[in-house]
Amino acid sequence: MMSGTIQVKGDAAQSAGATGRGGLLLIEGNAGARCGISMKGVDIVVKGEIGHLSAFMGQKGRLVCFGDAGEALGDSIYERAFT
């Protein structure tokens, strides 16, 4: 993903938003494992829960999660923000 907005009305499988460089990914349900893995500037908002290893090796961008986060959130991050 380079720009724009993607809205998922429900759950997303693993690796949602992987390597995204810009734009907004809005997930109105839960996101599986590795949500936002290797993010490079994309903003991700998850209204539910996120799975393990989310934002692994994240370099830039924001991950906002309203629910619980799985193990190893933000493991090996470089330059990131979490809410």
N, C-alpha and C positions, 0 to 999 in steps of 0.2 A: 504494500500500500504506500502510495506516494503523497496523496492529498485527498480531500473530500471527506465524506462521512459514510460509514456503513453502520446500519442499525439492525441488530439481530433481535427479533421478537421471540425470545425463548432461550434455550441453552446453546452453547457452542462447544464443539469437541476440542480435543487437545491441540495445542500450538496455535490458538487463535491470535492473530496479530503478530505472528512471528516475523522478525526482521523488518517491520514497518518503519518507514522513514518519515512519514508525516500524516496529517489528517486525524480523524477521530473514529474510533471503533467503539460503539455503544452496544453492550450486551445486556439485555433486560432480564436474563436469567443467570444461570451458573456457567462458568467456563472450566473446562477440563484442565488437565496437567499441562504445564509449560506454556501457559497463557503469556504472551508477550516475550517469548524467548528471543534474545538478541535484538531487542528493540533499539531502533536508531533514530527516534524522533517522533514516533506515533504516540498519541494519547489514547488510552484505553480506560473505559469506565464499565465496570461490571456491577450490576445491581444485586447479584447473588454472591456465591462463593467462588473462589479460584482454587485450582488444584495445586499439587506439589510442583516445585521448581519453576513457579511463575516468575517472570522477569529475569530468568537465569541469563547471565552475561549481558544485562541491559546496559546500553551505552548512553542513551538520551531519550527523553520523553517522560510521560507520567502514567502511572497505573493507579487508578482509584477503584477500591473494592469496598462495597457496603456490607459484605458478609465475611465469613471466615476465610482464612488463607491456609493452604496446605503447607507441608514441610518445605524447608529450604527456600523460602520466599527471598528473592533478590540475591541469591548466591552468586558470587563473582561479579557484582555490579561495578560499573565504572562511574557513571554520572547520571543519577536517577533521583526521582522523587516518589515517595509512596504515601498514600493516605488510607 
